Amino acid sequence: MNITLSLGDFLMIAAIFLLFSRSSFAYFAGSSRQELRMQRMQRQLDAIMKHLGLPEPIESAPGALSPQVLALLAAGQRIGAIQLYRQETGAGLKQAKKAIEQATAASTTEV
């Protein structure tokens, strides 16, 4: 089987190669542009929050309970605490129940 390619075939292969190499470069370069855009948006948001006098949000550890959830637990409202935890975190019922139970167990062992 003898296949011969003409000059037009080589040019077509080269064009396809260039097209794919440019699109892949644009894809990877786009991710750095997105990072820069996100950083710029974060700086703008920080400036707006500072201008309005809003405190910077406190980043808590993953799985940490908010003060509102802890207040419900202290009041003995376990179901309300589970519901609020689910609203705040988007966790499922099983995961929220486990987190509340762990917090309840930890608070009883500290006392």
PyMOL commands that set and color helices and strands:
alter all, ss='L'
color gray80, all
select helices_A, chain A and resi 7-52+67-74+78-89+93-110
alter helices_A, ss='H'
color red, helices_A
deselect
rebuild
show_as cartoon
